[in-house]
Amino acid sequence: QVQLVESGGGLVQAGGSLRLSCAASGRIFSYYNMGWFRQGPGKEREFVAAISRTGLNTYYADSVKGRFTISRDNAKNTVYLQMNSLKPEDTAVYYCAASFRAPTSSSLQIAAVDYWGQGTQVTASS
């Protein structure tokens, strides 16, 4: 079992930045590929970013490439999502995810997620 707890969400003006953190406990953190997903109002949950076990490989949705950066610190059992140049369309609940299966060539699939965090709200106002 892996427990994931997100933090760092909040309200920011468009163009601003936020850094999300996800602290993991339970099974060995470095065994898992980690990812971030989001779900906007009235929308389905969608992939945002993922990072491999060692941190060598990262994956991003086209909508966030060049603005968001995913990273991890295996010594601290934590994964991060640095979000810059936020847009109103980035407004969503952001979920941390852990997957034993590796991401595909371009993303981490929802069906591959083994554990979810409870989510943290990010609001970018125009």
C-alpha positions in Angstrom: 0.0 0.0 0.0 1.2 3.5 -0.8 -0.3 6.7 0.7 0.0 9.9 -1.3 -0.6 13.4 0.1 -0.6 16.4 -2.1 0.1 20.0 -1.0 0.9 23.4 -2.6 -2.4 24.1 -4.4 -4.1 27.5 -4.2 -5.3 30.6 -6.0 -3.0 32.4 -8.3 -3.4 35.0 -11.0 -2.9 34.0 -14.6 0.8 34.1 -15.5 1.8 33.1 -12.0 3.5 30.0 -10.6 2.7 27.3 -8.1 4.7 24.3 -6.9 2.8 21.1 -6.0 4.3 18.5 -3.7 3.3 14.9 -3.2 4.6 13.0 -0.2 4.5 9.3 -0.3 4.6 6.7 2.5 4.2 3.0 2.6 6.0 0.8 0.1 9.4 1.8 -1.4 8.9 5.1 -3.3 11.6 4.4 -5.8 9.8 1.3 -7.1 7.1 3.5 -8.6 6.8 5.7 -11.6 5.0 8.9 -10.5 2.6 11.2 -12.2 0.2 14.1 -12.0 -3.3 14.2 -13.4 -5.9 16.9 -13.2 -9.7 17.2 -13.4 -11.3 20.5 -14.3 -14.9 21.4 -13.7 -17.2 19.2 -15.8 -14.2 17.5 -17.4 -12.7 14.0 -17.3 -9.5 13.4 -15.4 -6.5 13.9 -17.7 -2.8 13.2 -17.7 -0.5 16.1 -17.0 3.0 14.8 -16.4 4.9 11.7 -15.3 8.4 10.7 -14.2 10.2 7.4 -14.2 11.5 5.6 -11.1 15.0 7.1 -11.4 13.8 10.5 -12.6 15.7 10.1 -15.9 12.6 10.1 -18.1 9.8 12.6 -18.0 6.6 12.9 -20.0 4.2 15.8 -20.4 0.8 16.5 -21.9 1.1 18.9 -24.9 -1.0 21.5 -23.1 1.7 21.9 -20.4 5.0 21.3 -22.2 7.4 24.2 -21.6 5.4 25.5 -18.6 5.3 22.6 -16.1 8.2 20.6 -14.8 7.9 17.3 -12.9 10.7 16.1 -10.6 11.3 13.7 -7.7 13.5 13.3 -4.7 13.7 9.6 -3.8 15.5 10.4 -0.6 12.5 12.5 0.5 9.8 10.2 -1.0 8.4 13.2 -2.8 7.4 14.2 -6.3 7.0 17.8 -7.4 5.2 19.7 -10.1 6.5 23.2 -10.8 3.8 25.1 -12.7 4.8 28.3 -14.4 2.8 30.7 -16.7 -0.4 29.4 -15.4 -3.5 29.9 -17.5 -7.2 29.9 -16.4 -7.6 26.6 -18.3 -5.1 25.0 -15.9 -7.8 25.4 -13.1 -8.5 21.9 -11.8 -8.0 19.5 -8.9 -4.6 18.0 -9.3 -4.0 14.4 -8.3 -0.7 12.7 -7.6 -0.5 9.1 -8.9 1.8 6.1 -8.4 2.2 3.3 -11.0 4.3 0.2 -10.9 4.0 0.0 -14.7 6.2 2.3 -16.8 4.6 5.1 -18.8 4.0 4.6 -22.5 6.1 6.5 -24.9 4.2 9.7 -24.3 2.1 9.5 -21.1 1.0 7.5 -18.0 -2.4 5.9 -18.5 -5.1 6.3 -15.9 -5.7 2.5 -16.1 -2.1 2.0 -15.1 -2.3 4.0 -11.9 -2.1 1.9 -8.7 -2.5 4.6 -6.1 -4.1 8.1 -6.0 -3.7 11.0 -3.7 -6.8 12.9 -2.5 -6.2 15.9 -4.8 -5.3 19.6 -4.3 -7.2 22.5 -5.9 -5.3 24.9 -8.3 -7.1 28.0 -9.5 -5.6 30.4 -12.0 -7.7 33.5 -12.2 -7.9 35.7 -15.3 
